[in-house]
Amino acid sequence: MPAYVIVEVHVTNPEPYAAYRDLAGASVARHGGRFLVRGGAVTPLEGDWHPQRFVVIEFASVDAAKAFYFSDDYQEALKVRLANSTGKAFIVEGYAPPV
C-alpha cells in the first residue's frame, strides 16, 4: 500500500535552504519516492491554517517512507532544512480501494 511523507515548511533562511532542495530531491529519487506536491500555491478552504510551503512525497509503503526518512543521506539533508526552516512532517498510509 502506498505511503506519503507530508511536510509543512516555513523557510526562515531562503538562500542556505536552497541546498536542501537538491539534497532532498536526490535522496527521494534514490529511495524510490516521487514528489506529488513540492511547494505549489496553497488555497486554504477551512480553518486558519495557511502553510507557506507544502510537500507530499509518495513511496511504495510505510517501510519505504521510513527507510527514506531515516537514511544517512536524507538525515544530512534534514540538518540543512532544520537549520533554515521550521515545520512539521509525518508519514501517512495511503488508501488502496478494494479490488
Backbone as CSV, one residue per row, in Angstrom:
resi,resn,N_x,N_y,N_z,CA_x,CA_y,CA_z,C_x,C_y,C_z
1,MET,0.845,-1.172,0.000,0.000,0.000,0.000,0.894,1.240,0.000
2,PRO,0.578,2.250,-0.805,1.425,3.438,-0.834,1.387,4.179,0.503
3,ALA,2.417,4.976,0.711,2.501,5.833,1.888,3.042,7.178,1.440
4,TYR,2.744,8.187,2.229,3.099,9.548,1.849,3.832,10.246,2.982
5,VAL,4.934,10.874,2.642,5.619,11.762,3.571,5.043,13.142,3.288
6,ILE,4.479,13.756,4.320,3.847,15.066,4.173,4.572,16.040,5.090
7,VAL,4.982,17.160,4.501,5.788,18.137,5.232,5.213,19.532,5.009
8,GLU,5.052,20.259,6.094,4.725,21.679,6.034,5.975,22.428,6.465
9,VAL,6.413,23.367,5.653,7.676,24.057,5.923,7.482,25.568,5.861
10,HIS,8.072,26.260,6.814,8.187,27.713,6.771,9.676,28.017,6.665
11,VAL,10.102,28.466,5.513,11.518,28.735,5.264,11.902,30.039,5.957
12,THR,12.925,29.973,6.800,13.384,31.156,7.526,14.644,31.760,6.917
13,ASN,15.431,30.956,6.215,16.664,31.415,5.568,16.700,30.862,4.137
14,PRO,16.074,31.571,3.191,15.909,31.024,1.841,17.210,30.667,1.118
15,GLU,18.230,31.484,1.251,19.454,31.226,0.486,20.110,29.899,0.879
16,PRO,20.405,29.663,2.159,21.001,28.368,2.504,20.022,27.197,2.364
17,TYR,18.718,27.476,2.478,17.711,26.423,2.328,17.752,25.825,0.929
18,ALA,18.150,26.595,-0.057,18.187,26.128,-1.450,19.002,24.843,-1.588
19,ALA,20.048,24.685,-0.807,20.867,23.463,-0.867,20.043,22.245,-0.451
20,TYR,19.117,22.435,0.460,18.263,21.331,0.917,17.457,20.751,-0.236
21,ARG,16.918,21.600,-1.093,16.082,21.124,-2.202,16.824,20.105,-3.051
22,ASP,18.061,20.406,-3.400,18.844,19.478,-4.225,19.163,18.194,-3.470
23,LEU,19.590,18.321,-2.221,19.931,17.146,-1.417,18.706,16.258,-1.203
24,ALA,17.585,16.865,-0.857,16.365,16.095,-0.602,15.864,15.446,-1.884
25,GLY,15.885,16.175,-2.982,15.422,15.616,-4.256,16.220,14.388,-4.665
26,ALA,17.523,14.446,-4.505,18.374,13.299,-4.835,18.078,12.125,-3.909
27,SER,17.861,12.404,-2.639,17.571,11.343,-1.677,16.217,10.689,-1.976
28,VAL,15.215,11.487,-2.281,13.900,10.941,-2.632,14.038,9.996,-3.820
29,ALA,14.741,10.420,-4.841,14.922,9.587,-6.042,15.662,8.291,-5.707
30,ARG,16.721,8.378,-4.904,17.495,7.180,-4.532,16.647,6.158,-3.785
31,HIS,15.653,6.637,-3.068,14.830,5.752,-2.237,13.489,5.410,-2.884
32,GLY,13.362,5.681,-4.174,12.186,5.255,-4.918,10.940,6.093,-4.712
33,GLY,11.094,7.286,-4.157,9.939,8.153,-3.950,9.703,9.054,-5.144
34,ARG,8.547,9.695,-5.133,8.276,10.700,-6.160,7.454,11.818,-5.548
35,PHE,7.815,13.035,-5.930,7.106,14.205,-5.430,5.750,14.300,-6.105
36,LEU,4.699,14.462,-5.305,3.362,14.741,-5.820,3.051,16.226,-5.679
37,VAL,3.557,16.831,-4.621,3.418,18.262,-4.362,4.770,18.730,-3.877
38,ARG,5.243,19.853,-4.429,6.533,20.370,-3.984,6.515,21.895,-4.001
39,GLY,5.779,22.439,-3.036,5.812,23.881,-2.849,4.901,24.687,-3.748
40,GLY,3.889,24.089,-4.339,2.959,24.853,-5.163,2.083,25.777,-4.325
41,ALA,1.295,26.572,-5.001,0.390,27.505,-4.318,-0.623,26.732,-3.476
42,VAL,-0.894,27.235,-2.297,-1.849,26.624,-1.366,-3.091,27.508,-1.306
43,THR,-4.259,26.895,-1.428,-5.528,27.609,-1.332,-6.281,27.083,-0.111
44,PRO,-6.238,27.807,1.013,-6.946,27.356,2.212,-8.452,27.299,1.969
45,LEU,-9.084,26.267,2.508,-10.532,26.114,2.377,-11.257,26.192,3.712
46,GLU,-10.636,25.699,4.778,-11.281,25.697,6.088,-10.261,26.018,7.162
47,GLY,-10.713,26.581,8.241,-9.848,26.851,9.383,-8.876,27.982,9.110
48,ASP,-7.930,28.128,10.036,-6.973,29.230,9.924,-5.556,28.731,9.603
49,TRP,-5.462,27.603,8.942,-4.177,27.020,8.575,-3.740,27.596,7.234
50,HIS,-2.567,28.208,7.190,-2.051,28.833,5.975,-0.586,28.447,5.780
51,PRO,-0.338,27.203,5.381,1.059,26.781,5.219,1.766,27.589,4.135
52,GLN,3.026,27.917,4.395,3.828,28.651,3.420,4.289,27.723,2.304
53,ARG,4.746,26.540,2.692,5.266,25.574,1.721,4.787,24.199,2.152
54,PHE,4.319,23.417,1.207,3.752,22.108,1.499,4.342,21.101,0.522
55,VAL,4.725,19.931,1.031,5.349,18.896,0.203,4.678,17.555,0.488
56,VAL,4.397,16.803,-0.563,3.864,15.444,-0.441,4.716,14.550,-1.320
57,ILE,5.278,13.498,-0.719,6.134,12.556,-1.439,5.536,11.165,-1.304
58,GLU,5.374,10.484,-2.419,4.791,9.138,-2.424,5.898,8.083,-2.407
59,PHE,5.695,7.062,-1.591,6.568,5.891,-1.538,5.713,4.637,-1.663
60,ALA,6.335,3.524,-1.937,5.611,2.266,-2.149,4.937,1.752,-0.877
61,SER,5.479,2.127,0.286,4.951,1.611,1.553,5.425,2.499,2.705
62,VAL,4.845,2.282,3.877,5.301,2.987,5.072,6.764,2.628,5.342
63,ASP,7.112,1.364,5.182,8.509,0.960,5.411,9.461,1.689,4.468
64,ALA,9.069,1.845,3.202,9.914,2.557,2.240,10.040,4.032,2.614
65,ALA,8.940,4.631,3.081,8.967,6.038,3.502,9.883,6.211,4.712
66,LYS,9.793,5.292,5.661,10.669,5.349,6.837,12.124,5.137,6.447
67,ALA,12.378,4.207,5.529,13.748,3.948,5.081,14.345,5.215,4.473
68,PHE,13.548,5.934,3.688,13.999,7.221,3.140,14.297,8.196,4.261
69,TYR,13.313,8.440,5.119,13.439,9.489,6.128,14.622,9.263,7.064
70,PHE,14.838,8.022,7.458,15.898,7.726,8.421,17.225,7.364,7.765
71,SER,17.303,7.444,6.439,18.548,7.116,5.726,19.626,8.145,6.048
72,ASP,20.878,7.721,5.941,22.002,8.629,6.198,21.963,9.830,5.256
73,ASP,21.669,9.590,3.973,21.694,10.706,3.024,20.586,11.719,3.321
74,TYR,19.386,11.260,3.672,18.345,12.234,3.982,18.613,12.925,5.321
75,GLN,19.172,12.239,6.270,19.476,12.873,7.554,20.467,14.022,7.374
76,GLU,21.395,13.895,6.424,22.306,15.006,6.109,21.515,16.178,5.527
77,ALA,20.589,15.887,4.611,19.750,16.941,4.029,18.885,17.582,5.112
78,LEU,18.347,16.764,6.000,17.463,17.256,7.052,18.159,18.274,7.951
79,LYS,19.435,18.081,8.204,20.186,19.053,9.012,20.105,20.440,8.380
80,VAL,20.215,20.499,7.068,20.135,21.778,6.352,18.733,22.361,6.493
81,ARG,17.704,21.516,6.300,16.331,22.009,6.421,16.053,22.548,7.817
82,LEU,16.420,21.791,8.830,16.120,22.201,10.208,16.865,23.462,10.620
83,ALA,18.033,23.689,10.028,18.808,24.891,10.343,18.238,26.139,9.658
84,ASN,17.400,25.940,8.627,16.955,27.068,7.817,15.448,27.162,7.638
85,SER,14.714,26.410,8.469,13.253,26.435,8.373,12.650,25.864,9.649
86,THR,11.359,26.031,9.771,10.600,25.352,10.812,9.502,24.573,10.098
87,GLY,8.970,23.564,10.753,7.906,22.826,10.086,7.441,21.611,10.852
88,LYS,6.637,20.856,10.151,6.076,19.611,10.687,6.151,18.569,9.591
89,ALA,6.349,17.311,9.977,6.421,16.231,8.991,5.805,14.973,9.571
90,PHE,5.179,14.194,8.702,4.634,12.907,9.134,4.511,11.978,7.943
91,ILE,4.331,10.697,8.242,4.067,9.680,7.224,2.624,9.232,7.426
92,VAL,1.890,9.131,6.321,0.520,8.645,6.383,0.372,7.499,5.395
93,GLU,-0.289,6.461,5.863,-0.551,5.310,4.998,-1.620,5.684,3.971
94,GLY,-1.398,5.281,2.727,-2.348,5.581,1.669,-3.562,4.682,1.708
95,TYR,-4.391,4.836,0.719,-5.637,4.081,0.607,-5.581,3.248,-0.657
96,ALA,-5.873,1.995,-0.517,-5.971,1.101,-1.681,-7.405,0.613,-1.758
97,PRO,-8.162,1.080,-2.748,-9.563,0.649,-2.833,-9.663,-0.855,-3.043
98,PRO,-10.717,-1.467,-2.526,-10.883,-2.910,-2.716,-10.993,-3.226,-4.214
99,VAL,-10.467,-4.361,-4.577,-10.464,-4.749,-5.998,-11.733,-5.477,-6.370
